[in-house]
Amino acid sequence: MFSAFVFLAVGVLCSAASNSTTPPPPPKHCESPNQWEGTAWFFQADAGVTKLIRMSYDNVNKRLRSVGRTLTGPFAGFSLEMILLYKESRFYFLIGDAKLCIESNELDEWVPAGVPSDATYRYHVVRGLGKNSVTTNTWAKSYQVGIDQNAKKVPWSHDNHHHHGHTHTWFASFTDDLCVPVLETIYEGNLLDKEDIYYRTEILDEIRYSGVSAGIKDPSVFDPPSYCNSGGSKNATLLAMLGDKLQWHRYMFV
Protein backbone atom coordinates (compact mmCIF):
# COMPACT_ATOMS: atom_id res chain seq x y z
CA MET A 1 0.00 0.00 0.00
CA PHE A 2 2.76 2.41 0.96
CA SER A 3 4.83 1.62 -2.14
CA ALA A 4 1.78 2.16 -4.34
CA PHE A 5 1.21 5.57 -2.72
CA VAL A 6 4.85 6.54 -3.29
CA PHE A 7 4.67 5.42 -6.92
CA LEU A 8 1.49 7.42 -7.45
CA ALA A 9 2.93 10.53 -5.77
CA VAL A 10 6.13 10.36 -7.80
CA GLY A 11 4.10 9.92 -10.98
CA VAL A 12 2.02 13.00 -10.19
CA LEU A 13 5.12 15.08 -9.42
CA CYS A 14 6.85 13.97 -12.61
CA SER A 15 3.75 14.76 -14.63
CA ALA A 16 3.49 18.23 -13.05
CA ALA A 17 7.19 18.87 -13.67
CA SER A 18 6.83 17.76 -17.28
CA ASN A 19 3.86 20.06 -17.84
CA SER A 20 5.58 23.01 -16.18
CA THR A 21 8.55 22.79 -18.55
CA THR A 22 6.48 22.59 -21.70
CA PRO A 23 7.21 25.80 -23.60
CA PRO A 24 4.20 27.90 -24.56
CA PRO A 25 3.33 28.12 -28.27
CA PRO A 26 5.17 30.91 -30.11
CA PRO A 27 3.26 34.19 -30.50
CA LYS A 28 1.63 35.10 -33.78
CA HIS A 29 3.21 37.45 -36.28
CA CYS A 30 1.70 40.88 -35.84
CA GLU A 31 1.37 44.40 -37.24
CA SER A 32 1.82 47.51 -35.12
CA PRO A 33 -1.16 49.79 -34.41
CA ASN A 34 -2.26 51.76 -37.47
CA GLN A 35 -1.43 55.16 -36.00
CA TRP A 36 0.97 56.07 -33.21
CA GLU A 37 3.48 58.65 -32.06
CA GLY A 38 6.53 58.30 -29.85
CA THR A 39 10.15 59.16 -29.17
CA ALA A 40 13.00 57.22 -30.74
CA TRP A 41 16.75 57.04 -30.34
CA PHE A 42 18.32 56.19 -33.68
CA PHE A 43 21.88 55.06 -34.40
CA GLN A 44 23.36 54.46 -37.85
CA ALA A 45 26.88 53.10 -37.50
CA ASP A 46 28.37 53.49 -40.98
CA ALA A 47 27.37 57.16 -41.18
CA GLY A 48 28.17 57.88 -37.54
CA VAL A 49 24.67 59.30 -37.07
CA THR A 50 22.88 59.46 -33.73
CA LYS A 51 19.48 61.14 -33.42
CA LEU A 52 16.83 61.68 -30.79
CA ILE A 53 13.59 62.32 -32.58
CA ARG A 54 9.81 62.50 -32.33
CA MET A 55 8.05 60.10 -34.70
CA SER A 56 4.55 59.99 -36.19
CA TYR A 57 3.48 56.79 -37.95
CA ASP A 58 0.29 56.56 -40.02
CA ASN A 59 -0.41 53.22 -41.69
CA VAL A 60 -3.93 54.32 -42.72
CA ASN A 61 -2.63 57.05 -45.01
CA LYS A 62 0.82 55.49 -45.56
CA ARG A 63 2.95 58.32 -44.25
CA LEU A 64 5.79 58.90 -41.80
CA ARG A 65 7.23 61.97 -40.13
CA SER A 66 10.18 62.52 -37.84
CA VAL A 67 11.60 65.68 -36.28
CA GLY A 68 14.48 66.26 -33.89
CA ARG A 69 18.13 67.16 -33.60
CA THR A 70 21.04 65.10 -34.81
CA LEU A 71 23.49 64.48 -31.99
CA THR A 72 26.37 63.13 -34.09
CA GLY A 73 27.12 62.82 -37.80
CA PRO A 74 27.08 65.10 -40.87
CA PHE A 75 24.17 67.21 -39.56
CA ALA A 76 25.18 67.32 -35.87
CA GLY A 77 23.38 70.11 -34.05
CA PHE A 78 20.90 70.80 -36.83
CA SER A 79 17.13 70.57 -36.51
CA LEU A 80 16.11 67.99 -39.09
CA GLU A 81 12.70 66.89 -40.24
CA MET A 82 11.63 64.22 -42.71
CA ILE A 83 8.16 63.78 -44.16
CA LEU A 84 7.47 60.70 -46.28
CA LEU A 85 4.17 60.59 -48.14
CA TYR A 86 3.99 57.19 -49.83
CA LYS A 87 0.62 57.65 -51.51
CA GLU A 88 1.91 60.80 -53.19
CA SER A 89 5.42 59.34 -53.73
CA ARG A 90 6.94 62.45 -52.15
CA PHE A 91 9.78 62.72 -49.67
CA TYR A 92 10.73 66.00 -47.94
CA PHE A 93 14.04 66.51 -46.18
CA LEU A 94 13.95 69.70 -44.11
CA ILE A 95 16.79 71.57 -42.42
CA GLY A 96 14.75 73.80 -40.18
CA ASP A 97 17.56 76.08 -39.00
CA ALA A 98 18.21 77.23 -42.57
CA LYS A 99 14.65 76.73 -43.87
CA LEU A 100 15.91 74.46 -46.59
CA CYS A 101 13.61 71.91 -48.20
CA ILE A 102 14.83 69.16 -50.50
CA GLU A 103 12.21 67.07 -52.30
CA SER A 104 12.42 63.65 -53.92
CA ASN A 105 10.09 61.06 -55.40
CA GLU A 106 12.49 58.16 -54.73
CA LEU A 107 10.63 56.06 -52.20
CA ASP A 108 10.51 52.32 -51.67
CA GLU A 109 7.14 50.64 -51.36
CA TRP A 110 5.28 51.10 -48.10
CA VAL A 111 5.87 48.36 -45.51
CA PRO A 112 3.70 48.40 -42.37
CA ALA A 113 5.58 48.35 -39.09
CA GLY A 114 5.46 44.98 -37.40
CA VAL A 115 6.74 41.43 -37.75
CA PRO A 116 7.28 40.05 -41.30
CA SER A 117 5.40 36.82 -41.97
CA ASP A 118 8.63 34.85 -42.46
CA ALA A 119 10.44 36.15 -39.36
CA THR A 120 11.51 33.58 -36.76
CA TYR A 121 10.41 33.86 -33.14
CA ARG A 122 13.40 33.88 -30.78
CA TYR A 123 12.37 34.60 -27.19
CA HIS A 124 10.28 36.79 -24.90
CA VAL A 125 11.43 39.20 -22.20
CA VAL A 126 9.59 40.92 -19.35
CA ARG A 127 10.79 44.52 -19.12
CA GLY A 128 10.15 46.67 -16.07
CA LEU A 129 8.80 45.73 -12.66
CA GLY A 130 5.37 44.87 -11.32
CA LYS A 131 2.52 46.97 -12.73
CA ASN A 132 5.04 48.92 -14.81
CA SER A 133 6.28 45.83 -16.63
CA VAL A 134 5.59 44.79 -20.21
CA THR A 135 6.21 41.51 -22.03
CA THR A 136 8.00 41.78 -25.36
CA ASN A 137 8.57 39.18 -28.07
CA THR A 138 11.77 39.17 -30.10
CA TRP A 139 11.89 38.10 -33.74
CA ALA A 140 14.67 37.70 -36.31
CA LYS A 141 15.05 37.53 -40.06
CA SER A 142 18.08 37.35 -42.37
CA TYR A 143 18.17 38.59 -45.97
CA GLN A 144 20.51 39.70 -48.75
CA VAL A 145 20.48 43.42 -49.49
CA GLY A 146 19.36 44.26 -53.01
CA ILE A 147 18.95 40.58 -53.92
CA ASP A 148 16.40 39.09 -51.57
CA GLN A 149 13.03 40.65 -52.33
CA ASN A 150 11.87 39.72 -48.84
CA ALA A 151 14.21 42.41 -47.53
CA LYS A 152 11.47 44.87 -48.47
CA LYS A 153 9.28 43.23 -45.85
CA VAL A 154 11.65 44.30 -43.07
CA PRO A 155 10.66 47.67 -41.59
CA TRP A 156 13.46 50.27 -41.71
CA SER A 157 15.76 47.84 -43.58
CA HIS A 158 19.31 49.10 -44.11
CA ASP A 159 19.24 48.93 -47.91
CA ASN A 160 21.68 50.99 -49.99
CA HIS A 161 24.27 50.40 -52.69
CA HIS A 162 27.14 50.31 -50.15
CA HIS A 163 25.67 47.08 -48.76
CA HIS A 164 24.42 45.46 -51.98
CA GLY A 165 24.75 41.67 -51.75
CA HIS A 166 25.57 41.72 -48.03
CA THR A 167 23.66 39.48 -45.67
CA HIS A 168 21.93 41.33 -42.85
CA THR A 169 19.94 40.10 -39.86
CA TRP A 170 17.03 42.04 -38.41
CA PHE A 171 16.28 41.56 -34.71
CA ALA A 172 13.24 43.31 -33.27
CA SER A 173 11.17 43.35 -30.10
CA PHE A 174 7.47 44.20 -29.96
CA THR A 175 5.06 44.24 -27.03
CA ASP A 176 3.09 41.01 -26.66
CA ASP A 177 -0.30 42.68 -26.31
CA LEU A 178 -0.43 45.41 -29.00
CA CYS A 179 2.67 44.77 -31.13
CA VAL A 180 4.12 48.19 -30.24
CA PRO A 181 7.77 48.49 -31.38
CA VAL A 182 10.36 48.57 -28.59
CA LEU A 183 13.70 47.87 -30.26
CA GLU A 184 14.89 47.15 -33.81
CA THR A 185 18.47 46.31 -34.74
CA ILE A 186 20.10 45.50 -38.08
CA TYR A 187 23.26 43.37 -37.87
CA GLU A 188 25.89 42.61 -40.49
CA GLY A 189 25.94 38.91 -41.38
CA ASN A 190 23.58 36.01 -40.79
CA LEU A 191 23.05 35.72 -37.06
CA LEU A 192 20.60 32.87 -37.59
CA ASP A 193 23.53 30.72 -38.67
CA LYS A 194 25.08 29.35 -35.46
CA GLU A 195 28.49 29.06 -37.10
CA ASP A 196 28.38 32.72 -38.10
CA ILE A 197 27.02 34.38 -34.97
CA TYR A 198 30.30 34.56 -33.08
CA TYR A 199 32.19 36.78 -35.49
CA ARG A 200 29.55 38.56 -37.58
CA THR A 201 27.94 40.77 -34.99
CA GLU A 202 28.53 44.30 -36.23
CA ILE A 203 25.55 46.58 -35.56
CA LEU A 204 24.54 48.68 -38.56
CA ASP A 205 21.33 50.39 -37.40
CA GLU A 206 19.44 50.50 -34.15
CA ILE A 207 16.19 52.19 -33.13
CA ARG A 208 14.94 52.29 -29.53
CA TYR A 209 11.37 53.45 -28.94
CA SER A 210 9.81 55.01 -25.86
CA GLY A 211 6.67 56.89 -24.86
CA VAL A 212 4.60 55.43 -27.70
CA SER A 213 0.94 56.49 -27.65
CA ALA A 214 -1.94 55.61 -29.98
CA GLY A 215 -3.25 58.05 -32.60
CA ILE A 216 -1.99 61.20 -34.30
CA LYS A 217 -2.67 64.29 -32.19
CA ASP A 218 -2.14 66.78 -35.01
CA PRO A 219 -2.44 65.42 -38.60
CA SER A 220 -0.98 68.67 -39.95
CA VAL A 221 2.49 67.45 -38.93
CA PHE A 222 2.52 65.64 -42.29
CA ASP A 223 2.02 68.92 -44.21
CA PRO A 224 5.27 70.25 -45.74
CA PRO A 225 6.08 73.84 -44.67
CA SER A 226 5.23 76.69 -47.00
CA TYR A 227 8.85 77.26 -48.01
CA CYS A 228 8.86 73.81 -49.67
CA ASN A 229 6.52 75.22 -52.32
CA SER A 230 8.82 78.08 -53.25
CA GLY A 231 10.96 77.97 -56.34
CA GLY A 232 14.13 77.72 -54.31
CA SER A 233 13.14 74.66 -52.34
CA LYS A 234 15.27 72.41 -54.53
CA ASN A 235 18.85 73.52 -54.07
CA ALA A 236 20.89 71.63 -56.68
CA THR A 237 24.21 72.76 -55.20
CA LEU A 238 23.23 71.59 -51.73
CA LEU A 239 21.86 68.33 -53.09
CA ALA A 240 25.12 67.62 -54.93
CA MET A 241 27.17 68.49 -51.85
CA LEU A 242 25.20 66.20 -49.57
CA GLY A 243 25.18 63.29 -52.00
CA ASP A 244 24.92 59.94 -50.25
CA LYS A 245 24.54 61.58 -46.85
CA LEU A 246 20.85 61.97 -47.58
CA GLN A 247 20.47 58.34 -48.69
CA TRP A 248 16.98 58.36 -50.17
CA HIS A 249 15.83 55.17 -48.55
CA ARG A 250 13.15 54.35 -46.09
CA TYR A 251 15.48 53.33 -43.29
CA MET A 252 16.74 56.94 -43.17
CA PHE A 253 13.33 58.45 -42.53
CA VAL A 254 14.45 59.04 -38.96
C-alpha positions as CSV (number, residue, x, y, z in Angstrom):
1,M,0.0,0.0,0.0
2,F,2.8,2.4,1.0
3,S,4.8,1.6,-2.1
4,A,1.8,2.2,-4.3
5,F,1.2,5.6,-2.7
6,V,4.9,6.5,-3.3
7,F,4.7,5.4,-6.9
8,L,1.5,7.4,-7.5
9,A,2.9,10.5,-5.8
10,V,6.1,10.4,-7.8
11,G,4.1,9.9,-11.0
12,V,2.0,13.0,-10.2
13,L,5.1,15.1,-9.4
14,C,6.8,14.0,-12.6
15,S,3.7,14.8,-14.6
16,A,3.5,18.2,-13.1
17,A,7.2,18.9,-13.7
18,S,6.8,17.8,-17.3
19,N,3.9,20.1,-17.8
20,S,5.6,23.0,-16.2
21,T,8.5,22.8,-18.5
22,T,6.5,22.6,-21.7
23,P,7.2,25.8,-23.6
24,P,4.2,27.9,-24.6
25,P,3.3,28.1,-28.3
26,P,5.2,30.9,-30.1
27,P,3.3,34.2,-30.5
28,K,1.6,35.1,-33.8
29,H,3.2,37.5,-36.3
30,C,1.7,40.9,-35.8
31,E,1.4,44.4,-37.2
32,S,1.8,47.5,-35.1
33,P,-1.2,49.8,-34.4
34,N,-2.3,51.8,-37.5
35,Q,-1.4,55.2,-36.0
36,W,1.0,56.1,-33.2
37,E,3.5,58.6,-32.1
38,G,6.5,58.3,-29.8
39,T,10.1,59.2,-29.2
40,A,13.0,57.2,-30.7
41,W,16.8,57.0,-30.3
42,F,18.3,56.2,-33.7
43,F,21.9,55.1,-34.4
44,Q,23.4,54.5,-37.9
45,A,26.9,53.1,-37.5
46,D,28.4,53.5,-41.0
47,A,27.4,57.2,-41.2
48,G,28.2,57.9,-37.5
49,V,24.7,59.3,-37.1
50,T,22.9,59.5,-33.7
51,K,19.5,61.1,-33.4
52,L,16.8,61.7,-30.8
53,I,13.6,62.3,-32.6
54,R,9.8,62.5,-32.3
55,M,8.0,60.1,-34.7
56,S,4.6,60.0,-36.2
57,Y,3.5,56.8,-38.0
58,D,0.3,56.6,-40.0
59,N,-0.4,53.2,-41.7
60,V,-3.9,54.3,-42.7
61,N,-2.6,57.1,-45.0
62,K,0.8,55.5,-45.6
63,R,3.0,58.3,-44.2
64,L,5.8,58.9,-41.8
65,R,7.2,62.0,-40.1
66,S,10.2,62.5,-37.8
67,V,11.6,65.7,-36.3
68,G,14.5,66.3,-33.9
69,R,18.1,67.2,-33.6
70,T,21.0,65.1,-34.8
71,L,23.5,64.5,-32.0
72,T,26.4,63.1,-34.1
73,G,27.1,62.8,-37.8
74,P,27.1,65.1,-40.9
75,F,24.2,67.2,-39.6
76,A,25.2,67.3,-35.9
77,G,23.4,70.1,-34.1
78,F,20.9,70.8,-36.8
79,S,17.1,70.6,-36.5
80,L,16.1,68.0,-39.1
81,E,12.7,66.9,-40.2
82,M,11.6,64.2,-42.7
83,I,8.2,63.8,-44.2
84,L,7.5,60.7,-46.3
85,L,4.2,60.6,-48.1
86,Y,4.0,57.2,-49.8
87,K,0.6,57.6,-51.5
88,E,1.9,60.8,-53.2
89,S,5.4,59.3,-53.7
90,R,6.9,62.5,-52.2
91,F,9.8,62.7,-49.7
92,Y,10.7,66.0,-47.9
93,F,14.0,66.5,-46.2
94,L,14.0,69.7,-44.1
95,I,16.8,71.6,-42.4
96,G,14.7,73.8,-40.2
97,D,17.6,76.1,-39.0
98,A,18.2,77.2,-42.6
99,K,14.6,76.7,-43.9
100,L,15.9,74.5,-46.6
101,C,13.6,71.9,-48.2
102,I,14.8,69.2,-50.5
103,E,12.2,67.1,-52.3
104,S,12.4,63.7,-53.9
105,N,10.1,61.1,-55.4
106,E,12.5,58.2,-54.7
107,L,10.6,56.1,-52.2
108,D,10.5,52.3,-51.7
109,E,7.1,50.6,-51.4
110,W,5.3,51.1,-48.1
111,V,5.9,48.4,-45.5
112,P,3.7,48.4,-42.4
113,A,5.6,48.4,-39.1
114,G,5.5,45.0,-37.4
115,V,6.7,41.4,-37.7
116,P,7.3,40.1,-41.3
117,S,5.4,36.8,-42.0
118,D,8.6,34.8,-42.5
119,A,10.4,36.2,-39.4
120,T,11.5,33.6,-36.8
121,Y,10.4,33.9,-33.1
122,R,13.4,33.9,-30.8
123,Y,12.4,34.6,-27.2
124,H,10.3,36.8,-24.9
125,V,11.4,39.2,-22.2
126,V,9.6,40.9,-19.4
127,R,10.8,44.5,-19.1
128,G,10.2,46.7,-16.1
129,L,8.8,45.7,-12.7
130,G,5.4,44.9,-11.3
131,K,2.5,47.0,-12.7
132,N,5.0,48.9,-14.8
133,S,6.3,45.8,-16.6
134,V,5.6,44.8,-20.2
135,T,6.2,41.5,-22.0
136,T,8.0,41.8,-25.4
137,N,8.6,39.2,-28.1
138,T,11.8,39.2,-30.1
139,W,11.9,38.1,-33.7
140,A,14.7,37.7,-36.3
141,K,15.0,37.5,-40.1
142,S,18.1,37.3,-42.4
143,Y,18.2,38.6,-46.0
144,Q,20.5,39.7,-48.7
145,V,20.5,43.4,-49.5
146,G,19.4,44.3,-53.0
147,I,19.0,40.6,-53.9
148,D,16.4,39.1,-51.6
149,Q,13.0,40.7,-52.3
150,N,11.9,39.7,-48.8
151,A,14.2,42.4,-47.5
152,K,11.5,44.9,-48.5
153,K,9.3,43.2,-45.9
154,V,11.6,44.3,-43.1
155,P,10.7,47.7,-41.6
156,W,13.5,50.3,-41.7
157,S,15.8,47.8,-43.6
158,H,19.3,49.1,-44.1
159,D,19.2,48.9,-47.9
160,N,21.7,51.0,-50.0
161,H,24.3,50.4,-52.7
162,H,27.1,50.3,-50.2
163,H,25.7,47.1,-48.8
164,H,24.4,45.5,-52.0
165,G,24.8,41.7,-51.7
166,H,25.6,41.7,-48.0
167,T,23.7,39.5,-45.7
168,H,21.9,41.3,-42.8
169,T,19.9,40.1,-39.9
170,W,17.0,42.0,-38.4
171,F,16.3,41.6,-34.7
172,A,13.2,43.3,-33.3
173,S,11.2,43.3,-30.1
174,F,7.5,44.2,-30.0
175,T,5.1,44.2,-27.0
176,D,3.1,41.0,-26.7
177,D,-0.3,42.7,-26.3
178,L,-0.4,45.4,-29.0
179,C,2.7,44.8,-31.1
180,V,4.1,48.2,-30.2
181,P,7.8,48.5,-31.4
182,V,10.4,48.6,-28.6
183,L,13.7,47.9,-30.3
184,E,14.9,47.2,-33.8
185,T,18.5,46.3,-34.7
186,I,20.1,45.5,-38.1
187,Y,23.3,43.4,-37.9
188,E,25.9,42.6,-40.5
189,G,25.9,38.9,-41.4
190,N,23.6,36.0,-40.8
191,L,23.0,35.7,-37.1
192,L,20.6,32.9,-37.6
193,D,23.5,30.7,-38.7
194,K,25.1,29.3,-35.5
195,E,28.5,29.1,-37.1
196,D,28.4,32.7,-38.1
197,I,27.0,34.4,-35.0
198,Y,30.3,34.6,-33.1
199,Y,32.2,36.8,-35.5
200,R,29.6,38.6,-37.6
201,T,27.9,40.8,-35.0
202,E,28.5,44.3,-36.2
203,I,25.5,46.6,-35.6
204,L,24.5,48.7,-38.6
205,D,21.3,50.4,-37.4
206,E,19.4,50.5,-34.1
207,I,16.2,52.2,-33.1
208,R,14.9,52.3,-29.5
209,Y,11.4,53.4,-28.9
210,S,9.8,55.0,-25.9
211,G,6.7,56.9,-24.9
212,V,4.6,55.4,-27.7
213,S,0.9,56.5,-27.7
214,A,-1.9,55.6,-30.0
215,G,-3.3,58.0,-32.6
216,I,-2.0,61.2,-34.3
217,K,-2.7,64.3,-32.2
218,D,-2.1,66.8,-35.0
219,P,-2.4,65.4,-38.6
220,S,-1.0,68.7,-39.9
221,V,2.5,67.4,-38.9
222,F,2.5,65.6,-42.3
223,D,2.0,68.9,-44.2
224,P,5.3,70.2,-45.7
225,P,6.1,73.8,-44.7
226,S,5.2,76.7,-47.0
227,Y,8.9,77.3,-48.0
228,C,8.9,73.8,-49.7
229,N,6.5,75.2,-52.3
230,S,8.8,78.1,-53.3
231,G,11.0,78.0,-56.3
232,G,14.1,77.7,-54.3
233,S,13.1,74.7,-52.3
234,K,15.3,72.4,-54.5
235,N,18.8,73.5,-54.1
236,A,20.9,71.6,-56.7
237,T,24.2,72.8,-55.2
238,L,23.2,71.6,-51.7
239,L,21.9,68.3,-53.1
240,A,25.1,67.6,-54.9
241,M,27.2,68.5,-51.9
242,L,25.2,66.2,-49.6
243,G,25.2,63.3,-52.0
244,D,24.9,59.9,-50.2
245,K,24.5,61.6,-46.8
246,L,20.8,62.0,-47.6
247,Q,20.5,58.3,-48.7
248,W,17.0,58.4,-50.2
249,H,15.8,55.2,-48.5
250,R,13.2,54.3,-46.1
251,Y,15.5,53.3,-43.3
252,M,16.7,56.9,-43.2
253,F,13.3,58.5,-42.5
254,V,14.5,59.0,-39.0
